Amino acid sequence: MQPPEIQIRVEDDRTGLSQETLKRAFLDNLFYIQGKFPRLASKNDYYMALAYTVRDRLLKRWLSTTATYLDRQQRCVCYLSAEFLMGPHLGNNLINLGIYDQVKRAVEDLCIDFEALLEQEEEPGLGNGGLGRLAACYLDSLATQEIPAFGFGIRYEFGIFDQEIKDGWQVEITDKWLRYGNPWEIPRPEWSVEVPFGGYTERFRDERGRDRIRWIPSQTIKGIPYDTPILGYRTNTANTLRLWKAEASESFNFSAFNDGDYYGAVREKVMSENLTKVLYPNDAKVIGKQLRLEQQFFFVSCTLQHLIRILAGQNFPVARFHEKFALQLNDTHPAIAIAELMRLLLDREQMDWDAAWAIVQQSFAYTNHTLLPEALEKWPIAMFGSLLPRHLEIIYEINSRFLDEVRLRFPGDNDRLARLSLIDESGERYVRMAYLACVGSHTINGVAELHSALLKKTVLADFYEVFPEKFTNKTNGVTPRRWLVLSNPRLTDLITDAIGSRWIEHLEDLRQLESYVEDAGFRAQWRQVKYAIKQDLAAYLEKRLGIQVDPQSLFDMQVKRIHEYKRQHLNILHVATLYLRLKRDPNLEMTPRTFIFGGKAAPSYTMAKLTIKLVNAVGEIVNKDPVSRDRLKVAFVPDFNVTIGQKIYPAADLSEQISTAGMEASGTGNMKFAMNGALTIGTLDGANIEIREEVGAENFFLFGLSAAEVCELKARGYRPQDYSQSNEMLQAVLDLIADGYFSHGDRDLFRPLLDRLQSDDPFLVLADYQSYIDCQDRVSQVYRDPDQWSRKSILNTARMGKFSSDRAIREYCRDIWKVEPVPIDLAAYPFDAGSCQIQ
Ligand code: 26Q
């Protein structure tokens, strides 16, 4: 019997886009998936029903994309990252599908508050900050540009902690983001993978008489893939983010069942599931925690085994692995992949060393995100060897062959060998992951021009001498879809009314705004938009924090992880300086400002936590004192994350990018602010330098020492006291804090922070203080002239084209990955009953 002909079109009854069909689908999902009548449904039920309605409209694109990649023989990007900070999916998918307005109307037709539904989504906080968010922006741009790509990472059950502020201090709360279920992911347990750990290796002779090595692990853990579709902006491409969850492996650990050790087996199961339980926060110093290495190896092994399985399914020879996959290492967190791919090729595929190594070196590329030596990952040899004995052997072999080459090129230079060795032998022995990444990759990139240049001069200088051709720069970018279209609809409409909407995919088009700069009417509209957004944020601050702020005041913002090198304390010294000026002269004319801070401190980073306390302590006094409260306000927004970022960036007048020069690899918040028309006050650091080049020096507030000057000053012998002793205001501000003025008379509270500034001040806060204050005074002057400020603001937005992640991804595709777009034809995969078969 012939199966019946049921052809389902792309826009059928289930996935149609008319208001009526959308409403029907929404109510159906509420009933059939959430199991609720509208009357009894919670806000979350409504959110879930809407999310499923949107997901249904993604699936055809997603499945067709996957099918196309499996059928076609083109190269795919595999972005390996321990973090993906995706932010809420609902709004973004609505924008990318082009159905935001229809869906909003359909929902409002049912008398449901649409904004409240968007707010309901608990964002997947599976990242610490910049690096994880960069991965998310890149996935958006890859899909938008129709590039075959996958993201591979870890499905942490608990993402970055939620931050509460109690009595001015940070308190960490676990982030139970999966509490109410995640409608965006589809588990694929049928594609699970087994990952070995521990045990030992042994030599043996195989059936063909070859000497080989086998790894006898002590344990295996099962990896279950959870897939999330990543839709491009107005394209049919929906790529996959595949995150691995750890579960107990039935086949191995559960042998205990057979021995009657039921509780032992359960304990093993719980231990296995711990592996992907929680995301590690990035600390001031990287400490080698075994569970962290287990996480890294786990997701990397799952991914590589899965890729090799795909090749097998396609009858594509594994010897041509590198033709099929371009593997990008997002920092060293997945760098163990280099040894794991070697193991799979040597031990499983039985290749010889040179063939395997050639494949590895043609597959991997490595992005570095830090210059701070204390942030470079290294693993104690003993721990590494007990967890991954085979990989340690492989790394020794890689090292020995590499050092042989170095010896040939630089005979007799033993110091150089020690510096280049993948094994740090200066004290306790460690595996240096950045070095493994350098040797095993064909390309190494930094994330801004200065950062890439400094990499070659400092932490990777020796590698630059050996492999100069591997080094390149790829300046970061951010996606204008989330950071402008979704987060700032008012500005989006104003821009689109002026220049059309092509800029959303071609951000360079924003340049056309330059011709409106001299249009007084346009400037007025620009100001009105900014004012309306600031009013919204003011309402939010009042509701959430009970702080009243004046939307006319200059909104001065610093949101990012709290770290000494980012110098939030320099910002607060400025606040205290303004306050002291007012105390000394209450009639002083002063540009009113609202200082907004946000950011999380790593739980064990005491100095960063004390900085949060200081911000709140200064705020408490300044916000209340009649002399200042109408001119200065300080608000610390708790729990800064992607969702809150979407409210913050659009409302800024001034973006604080004040890191010690040479320490911020790139920064990406700087780009989000400037795109939204904020002016930057910043040092010559990271991408600030390129932002300034683009927007023009006259539209950027520059202060402070350059990276070279920082280096010279440190070499000369920096003495912070020289700066405080010769600067009356600086000394007075430090004394005010020391005297307990902001801490109810407690003179001990901030002592650790003040001692650090006055004894070694490794981030040169005091050296840059006066330059910063002078620059802030110029900012205040310019803000007093709204027309002048608006001109600069418009020009900032107009000249941000370079900082789209689309540009960054084009460069990666062209220079590193060598991949081309593959458009998706939805008609190529009709899903009809005729092709049903059960295998
Ligand atoms: C390492 C070991 C153990 C535990 C945690 C970590 C860890 C986790 C995350 C170390 C670092 C990170 C994240 C680093 C990061 O976000 N770096 C930022 O990357 C951005 C994107 O390139 C840059 O713009 C920022 O300048 C850089 O600080």
Residues whose N, C-alpha, C, O or C-beta is under 5 A from the ligand:
A	BS01	26Q	N128 G129 G130 L131 G132 L134 Y280 P281 N282 D283 V286 I287 H369 V447 E664 A665 S666 G667 T668
